[in-house]
Amino acid sequence: MPVSYTHLDVYKRQDVIYRLKDEIRKPIAAYHVSGEYAAIEIMAERGILDRANAHMESWAALRRSGATIIITYAAEKAIEWISDYEY
């Protein structure tokens, strides 16, 4: 049986993800779009915020809203950041 999921843009649609998670019993994917990724990267380059923490905070918000899959341009660094995170 193939896995199906719903693709939604991230921050503007967290309320939709939250409602969908109870209505459909399938994985929901959220796409951390390039503009949101770029905003974090630019602010990190300027020293305004911590790159890893900002991305992980974005992903945590998506998980809280109900996304079971997160698609992000920061995927290459995700395992490193998550492994290094102190809980």
C-alpha positions in Angstrom: 0.0 0.0 0.0 1.6 3.3 -1.0 2.2 6.0 1.5 0.2 9.2 0.7 0.6 12.5 2.3 -0.7 16.1 2.0 1.8 18.8 1.1 1.2 22.2 2.6 3.3 25.4 2.9 4.4 25.8 6.4 3.7 28.8 8.7 0.6 30.1 7.0 -1.0 26.6 7.1 -0.3 25.2 10.5 -3.9 25.6 11.5 -4.8 23.5 8.4 -2.3 20.8 9.3 -3.7 20.7 12.9 -7.2 20.2 11.6 -6.2 17.7 8.9 -4.3 15.4 11.3 -7.6 14.4 13.0 -9.6 14.2 9.7 -7.3 12.1 7.7 -5.5 9.0 8.9 -2.5 9.4 6.7 0.9 11.0 7.1 1.0 14.8 6.5 4.1 16.4 5.0 4.9 20.0 5.5 7.3 21.7 3.1 9.6 24.3 4.8 9.7 26.5 1.7 12.7 28.3 0.3 11.7 31.7 1.5 11.4 30.6 5.1 14.6 28.7 4.8 16.4 31.7 3.3 15.1 34.1 6.0 16.6 31.9 8.7 19.9 31.6 6.8 20.2 35.4 6.2 19.5 36.2 9.9 22.0 33.5 10.9 24.7 35.0 8.7 24.1 38.4 10.2 24.3 37.0 13.7 20.7 37.8 14.6 19.9 34.2 15.5 21.4 30.8 15.9 21.0 28.8 12.6 20.5 25.3 14.1 18.1 26.4 16.8 16.0 28.5 14.5 15.6 25.6 12.0 14.8 23.2 14.8 12.3 25.5 16.3 10.5 25.7 12.9 10.5 21.9 12.7 9.2 21.6 16.2 6.3 23.9 15.4 5.4 21.8 12.4 5.5 18.6 14.5 3.3 20.2 17.1 0.8 21.2 14.5 0.6 17.6 13.3 3.1 17.2 10.4 4.6 13.7 10.4 7.0 14.5 7.5 9.0 17.7 7.2 10.7 18.5 3.9 13.4 21.2 4.2 16.4 22.6 2.5 18.3 22.2 5.8 17.9 18.4 5.7 21.6 17.9 5.1 22.5 19.4 8.5 19.4 18.2 10.4 20.9 15.0 11.8 24.0 16.8 13.0 22.0 19.6 14.7 19.5 17.2 16.3 22.4 14.9 17.5 24.3 17.8 19.0 21.2 19.4 20.6 21.3 19.4 24.4 17.9 18.6 25.9 
